[in-house]
């Protein structure tokens, strides 16, 4: 039961944060990246920014979170694979 409450609390926080991003209510580029990092970790979805910025149709915050949760956890990197440096400059 506690896990369900925690999951719902995280989902609600994620919806609120996605709405802030959709509204442009973040503190510059660093604030945006901080929000996206939190969402990626909380929702376990590496593609949350794609869902927000490059959707097929304009999304609502609830739709973004629902879709991110539907993706499920990201596929783990193989042990011998070098670390992902895509966002190292942030």
C-alpha positions as CSV (number, residue, x, y, z in Angstrom):
1,X,0.0,0.0,0.0
2,X,2.8,2.4,0.9
3,X,4.5,1.7,-2.5
4,X,1.2,2.6,-4.3
5,X,1.1,5.9,-2.4
6,X,4.7,6.6,-3.2
7,X,4.2,5.8,-6.9
8,X,1.2,8.1,-7.0
9,X,3.1,10.9,-5.3
10,X,5.9,10.6,-7.8
11,X,3.4,10.5,-10.7
12,X,1.8,13.7,-9.4
13,X,5.2,15.4,-9.0
14,X,6.1,14.3,-12.5
15,X,2.9,15.7,-13.9
16,X,3.5,19.0,-12.2
17,X,7.0,19.2,-13.4
18,X,6.1,18.4,-17.0
19,X,3.5,21.1,-16.8
20,X,6.1,23.6,-15.7
21,X,8.3,22.6,-18.6
22,X,5.3,22.9,-21.1
23,X,4.6,26.3,-19.6
24,X,8.3,27.4,-19.9
25,X,8.3,28.0,-16.1
26,X,11.9,26.9,-15.4
27,X,15.1,28.8,-14.6
28,X,17.0,28.8,-17.9
29,X,18.7,25.9,-19.6
30,X,20.2,24.6,-16.4
31,X,16.8,24.5,-14.7
32,X,15.3,22.7,-17.7
33,X,18.1,20.1,-17.7
34,X,17.6,19.6,-13.9
35,X,13.9,19.0,-14.4
36,X,14.5,16.6,-17.3
37,X,17.1,14.7,-15.3
38,X,14.7,14.3,-12.4
39,X,11.9,13.1,-14.7
40,X,14.2,10.6,-16.5
41,X,15.2,9.1,-13.1
42,X,11.8,9.2,-11.5
43,X,10.0,7.8,-14.5
44,X,12.9,5.5,-15.6
45,X,12.5,6.8,-19.1
46,X,15.4,8.2,-21.2
47,X,13.0,9.5,-23.8
48,X,10.9,11.9,-21.7
49,X,12.3,15.0,-23.4
50,X,11.2,13.5,-26.8
51,X,7.7,13.1,-25.4
52,X,7.6,16.7,-24.3
53,X,9.4,18.5,-27.2
54,X,8.8,16.3,-30.2
55,X,5.4,14.7,-29.8
56,X,3.1,13.5,-32.7
57,X,0.4,15.8,-31.3
58,X,0.7,18.5,-28.5
59,X,0.6,16.6,-25.3
60,X,-0.8,17.3,-21.9
61,X,1.4,16.8,-18.8
62,X,-0.6,13.7,-17.8
63,X,-0.2,12.2,-21.3
64,X,3.6,12.7,-21.2
65,X,3.9,11.0,-17.8
66,X,1.5,8.1,-18.9
67,X,3.6,7.5,-22.0
68,X,6.9,7.7,-20.1
69,X,5.7,5.2,-17.6
70,X,4.5,2.9,-20.4
71,X,8.0,2.8,-21.8
72,X,9.2,1.1,-18.7
73,X,12.8,1.1,-17.5
74,X,15.5,1.8,-19.9
75,X,17.5,-1.1,-21.2
76,X,20.7,-1.4,-19.1
77,X,24.0,-0.8,-20.8
78,X,26.2,-3.9,-21.3
79,X,29.1,-4.1,-18.9
80,X,31.8,-3.6,-21.6
81,X,30.0,-0.7,-23.2
82,X,31.6,2.7,-22.6
83,X,29.6,5.2,-20.5
84,X,27.1,7.4,-22.3
85,X,28.7,10.9,-22.6
86,X,25.7,12.4,-24.5
87,X,24.8,14.9,-21.9
88,X,28.3,15.3,-20.2
89,X,28.5,19.0,-21.1
90,X,25.4,19.9,-19.0
